[in-house]
Amino acid sequence: AQRWSIAMQRNPAARLCLPTGETPRPVYAIAASVIDLDAATVFLLDEFDLPAGSPARCDVMMQRDFLDLLTGQPKVVHSLDPSVPDPDAECRRYESLVADGGLDLTLLGLGGNGHLGLNEPGSPADAPTRVTRLAPSTAEAAGRYGAEAEPNWGMTLGMHAILESDEVWLLVSGSHKVEILERTLNGPIGPDVPATYLRDHPNATVFADRAAAGR
């Protein structure tokens, strides 16, 4: 949170891509009191195919876990809308929004299977923003967030856009992430563990607690 605060002081109008879920929640709770996003533009990393207002929707979680805690709101908040008639066109729209100015900083959580956003195993490094079929473990996670029923698909910023971000921070916490973090840092780089692509990024940082970094 301190590092984020310094980054925002240097670039108040930064374009940020932010995740939701259990991993970033405690970071947001602290960051909300020390950072100013009034001039920033926020892009949500992904979205589940869930009804508007569902407690497990990423836009709802972002509002509840972070935006509502800020003293001032970001200049603009962009999100993906899975309810549109043409989800593929929605993904192309979002990709264009991100590309028109790029991303200064992208925060990510590490999925238990190595996914970033909803870029599940099998995603190539040049994957675009798109509709994705969720791995069972990802769908189950949505259930833990309070979804009425587990989603089958979602929409995600693609690996290409993530890797084009000027800076990337990967947040990893908990002993249940120890194996996948070890594979991310030491295993073969490739689509089996999309998070391994970050090792080719020129400005990526891993923030891990001791439990996750046990190996």
C-alpha positions as CSV (number, residue, x, y, z in Angstrom):
1,A,0.0,0.0,0.0
2,Q,2.9,2.4,0.7
3,R,4.5,1.6,-2.6
4,W,1.1,2.1,-4.3
5,S,0.7,5.5,-2.6
6,I,4.1,6.6,-3.8
7,A,3.3,5.5,-7.4
8,M,0.1,7.5,-7.3
9,Q,1.9,10.6,-6.1
10,R,4.2,10.3,-9.0
11,N,1.4,9.7,-11.5
12,P,-2.0,10.9,-10.1
13,A,-3.7,10.2,-13.5
14,A,-2.4,6.6,-13.7
15,R,-4.4,4.0,-15.6
16,L,-4.8,1.0,-13.3
17,C,-6.1,-2.5,-13.8
18,L,-7.4,-4.0,-10.6
19,P,-8.5,-7.5,-9.5
20,T,-11.1,-8.6,-7.0
21,G,-11.3,-11.5,-4.6
22,E,-9.8,-12.6,-1.3
23,T,-6.1,-11.8,-2.1
24,P,-6.3,-8.0,-2.8
25,R,-9.0,-7.4,-0.1
26,P,-6.7,-6.7,2.8
27,V,-4.4,-4.6,0.5
28,Y,-7.4,-2.5,-0.5
29,A,-8.5,-2.0,3.1
30,I,-5.1,-0.4,3.9
31,A,-4.5,1.4,0.6
32,A,-7.9,3.1,0.7
33,S,-6.7,5.4,3.5
34,V,-3.3,6.3,2.0
35,I,-3.9,6.7,-1.7
36,D,-5.7,9.3,-3.8
37,L,-7.3,8.0,-7.0
38,D,-9.3,11.1,-7.8
39,A,-7.5,11.6,-11.2
40,A,-7.0,7.9,-11.9
41,T,-8.7,5.6,-14.4
42,V,-9.6,2.1,-13.2
43,F,-10.2,-1.0,-15.4
44,L,-11.6,-4.1,-13.7
45,L,-9.5,-7.2,-14.6
46,D,-12.4,-9.5,-15.3
47,E,-16.1,-10.4,-14.7
48,F,-18.2,-13.5,-14.0
49,D,-21.4,-14.4,-15.9
50,L,-23.6,-13.5,-13.0
51,P,-26.7,-11.4,-12.6
52,A,-26.2,-7.7,-12.0
53,G,-25.9,-7.0,-8.3
54,S,-24.7,-10.5,-7.4
55,P,-22.4,-10.3,-4.4
56,A,-19.9,-12.4,-6.4
57,R,-19.8,-10.0,-9.4
58,C,-16.4,-8.4,-9.8
59,D,-18.0,-4.9,-10.1
60,V,-19.9,-5.4,-6.9
61,M,-16.8,-6.7,-5.0
62,M,-14.7,-3.9,-6.3
63,Q,-17.2,-1.3,-5.1
64,R,-17.7,-3.0,-1.7
65,D,-14.1,-4.0,-1.0
66,F,-12.3,-0.9,-2.3
67,L,-14.1,2.0,-4.0
68,D,-16.6,2.5,-1.1
69,L,-13.6,2.8,1.3
70,L,-12.0,5.7,-0.7
71,T,-12.5,9.3,0.3
72,G,-12.8,10.2,-3.3
73,Q,-13.8,8.1,-6.4
74,P,-11.5,7.4,-9.4
75,K,-12.1,9.7,-12.4
76,V,-13.4,6.8,-14.4
77,V,-14.1,3.1,-13.6
78,H,-14.4,0.7,-16.6
79,S,-15.8,-2.8,-16.3
80,L,-16.9,-5.7,-18.6
81,D,-20.6,-6.3,-19.0
82,P,-21.6,-10.0,-19.4
83,S,-25.3,-9.2,-19.9
84,V,-24.8,-7.5,-23.3
85,P,-26.3,-9.3,-26.4
86,D,-22.8,-9.8,-28.0
87,P,-20.2,-10.6,-25.3
88,D,-17.5,-11.0,-28.0
89,A,-18.1,-7.4,-29.2
90,E,-18.0,-6.3,-25.5
91,C,-14.6,-7.8,-25.1
92,R,-13.3,-6.1,-28.3
93,R,-14.7,-2.8,-27.0
94,Y,-12.9,-3.3,-23.7
95,E,-9.6,-4.2,-25.4
96,S,-9.8,-1.0,-27.4
97,L,-10.4,1.1,-24.3
98,V,-7.4,-0.4,-22.6
99,A,-5.2,-0.1,-25.7
100,D,-6.1,3.6,-26.1
101,G,-3.6,4.8,-23.5
102,G,-2.4,1.5,-22.1
103,L,-2.0,0.5,-18.5
104,D,0.5,2.1,-16.1
105,L,0.0,-0.5,-13.3
106,T,-1.8,-3.8,-13.2
107,L,-2.4,-5.7,-9.9
108,L,-3.0,-9.4,-10.1
109,G,-3.9,-12.3,-7.8
110,L,-2.5,-15.7,-8.5
111,G,-5.1,-18.3,-9.2
112,G,-4.7,-21.8,-7.6
113,N,-4.1,-23.2,-11.1
114,G,-1.9,-20.4,-12.2
115,H,-4.5,-18.3,-13.9
116,L,-4.3,-14.5,-14.1
117,G,-7.7,-12.9,-14.3
118,L,-9.7,-15.5,-16.1
119,N,-6.8,-16.5,-18.4
120,E,-7.1,-20.1,-17.4
121,P,-4.4,-22.8,-18.2
122,G,-4.0,-23.1,-21.9
123,S,-4.1,-19.4,-22.5
124,P,-1.3,-18.2,-24.8
125,A,0.8,-15.1,-24.1
126,D,-0.9,-13.1,-26.9
127,A,-4.5,-14.0,-25.8
128,P,-6.9,-11.1,-26.3
129,T,-9.6,-9.8,-24.0
130,R,-12.3,-12.5,-24.5
131,V,-15.0,-14.8,-23.2
132,T,-13.5,-17.7,-21.3
133,R,-14.8,-21.0,-20.0
134,L,-14.1,-21.2,-16.3
135,A,-12.0,-24.0,-14.7
136,P,-14.0,-25.8,-12.0
137,S,-11.8,-24.4,-9.3
138,T,-12.5,-20.8,-10.5
139,A,-16.2,-21.4,-10.6
140,E,-16.1,-22.7,-7.1
141,A,-14.3,-19.6,-6.0
142,A,-17.1,-17.5,-7.3
143,G,-19.4,-19.6,-5.1
144,R,-17.4,-18.7,-2.0
145,Y,-17.9,-15.0,-2.9
146,G,-21.6,-15.5,-2.5
147,A,-22.8,-16.3,-6.0
148,E,-26.3,-17.8,-6.0
149,A,-25.1,-20.4,-8.5
150,E,-21.6,-21.0,-9.9
151,P,-20.9,-19.2,-13.2
152,N,-19.8,-21.3,-16.2
153,W,-18.0,-18.5,-18.1
154,G,-16.6,-15.1,-17.7
155,M,-14.9,-12.3,-19.5
156,T,-11.3,-11.3,-18.9
157,L,-8.6,-8.9,-19.9
158,G,-6.3,-11.0,-22.1
159,M,-2.7,-11.9,-21.4
160,H,-1.6,-9.6,-24.2
161,A,-3.0,-6.5,-22.5
162,I,-1.7,-7.6,-19.1
163,L,1.8,-8.2,-20.4
164,E,1.7,-4.8,-22.2
165,S,1.2,-3.0,-18.8
166,D,4.1,-0.8,-17.8
167,E,4.3,-2.4,-14.4
168,V,2.7,-5.6,-12.9
169,W,2.4,-6.6,-9.3
170,L,1.4,-10.2,-8.4
171,L,-0.1,-10.6,-5.0
172,V,0.2,-14.1,-3.4
173,S,-0.9,-15.1,0.1
174,G,-1.6,-18.3,2.0
175,S,-0.1,-21.7,2.3
176,H,-2.5,-23.0,-0.3
177,K,-0.7,-21.0,-2.9
178,V,2.8,-22.3,-2.1
179,E,2.9,-25.0,-4.9
180,I,1.5,-22.8,-7.6
181,L,3.9,-19.9,-6.7
182,E,6.8,-22.2,-6.8
183,R,5.7,-23.4,-10.3
184,T,5.2,-19.8,-11.3
185,L,8.7,-18.7,-10.4
186,N,10.6,-21.9,-11.2
187,G,8.6,-24.0,-13.6
188,P,8.6,-23.9,-17.4
189,I,7.2,-20.7,-18.9
190,G,4.1,-21.5,-21.0
191,P,0.4,-21.8,-21.2
192,D,0.1,-24.6,-18.6
193,V,0.7,-21.9,-15.9
194,P,-0.2,-18.5,-17.5
195,A,1.4,-16.7,-14.5
196,T,4.8,-17.9,-15.7
197,Y,4.6,-15.4,-18.5
198,L,5.3,-12.6,-16.0
199,R,8.9,-13.8,-15.8
200,D,9.3,-12.3,-19.3
201,H,7.8,-9.0,-18.2
202,P,10.5,-6.2,-17.8
203,N,8.8,-4.7,-14.7
204,A,7.0,-7.3,-12.7
205,T,7.1,-7.7,-8.9
206,V,5.8,-10.5,-6.7
207,F,4.5,-9.6,-3.3
208,A,4.1,-12.9,-1.3
209,D,3.6,-13.6,2.4
210,R,5.8,-16.1,4.2
211,A,3.2,-18.9,3.9
212,A,2.9,-18.6,0.1
213,A,6.7,-18.3,-0.3
214,G,7.5,-21.4,1.7
215,R,9.2,-23.0,-1.3
